[in-house]
Amino acid sequence: MAQTRAGNIVQNQQQTAQRSRSGDVLLFARNFFRHPRMLGSIVPSSRFLIKQLLEPINFNRARVIVEYGPGVGGITAEVLRHMRADATLIAIETNPDFVRYLGDAIDDKRLRIIQGSAAQVDEILRRFGCLRADYIISGIPFSTIPAPEREQILRKTRDVLEPGGAFLVYQFSTRVLQDLQRVFGYVGRKFQPLNVLPAHLFICQPTTA
């Protein structure tokens, strides 16, 4: 009898998780069709992409992490899973639907969700009592962002990184590569085919003269 109850609990948990994932995809897809220039893909990032994207992060030392464009929180949840208990994750999202969804879906005191632009990252960090970030993660589609705004985001991102920190970027084209190399100096590259769409990954660090 106990085995039956335990089996039912596991089955219910699996069904709930499946419904949650389905809801994530539907919400993401609806917003893609409403705002195609704001989202690079019609579906959230795959687990393969998320794992590869986060590999450079030293979670033992990271105290402040920023995420641009968290969407439905696939990367957000994985960062929180590995983060220190005393660390902070600041998620900056322009889409109010995603902001509301993340607030309802993730209950973690280390997470700060704010509706705003990545171009305001310096102001947002100060709002939460931080001056710099150890890592900044981004999947926002830079190729669809107007050049002046793109330049502002990249330069402010570089300026708020801690020494030894990194800007971790995934994109579905290499169009932003020249801008990344010009602003940061060092840009490492990887590729993840197991995603819809296949993704280019960049690890960016400022170079000092």
Secondary structure, DSSP 8 states (H G I E B T S, - for coil): -HHHHHHHHHHHHHHHHHHHHHHHHHHHHHHHHH-TTT-S-SS---HHHHHHHHTT--TTT--EEEEE--TTSHHHHHHHHHS-TT-EEEEEES-HHHHHHHHHH---TTEEEEES-GGGHHHHHHHTT-S-EEEEEE-S-GGGS-HHHHHHHHHHHHHHEEEEEEEEEEESSSTTHHHHHHHHEEEEEEEE-SSSS-EEEEEEEE---
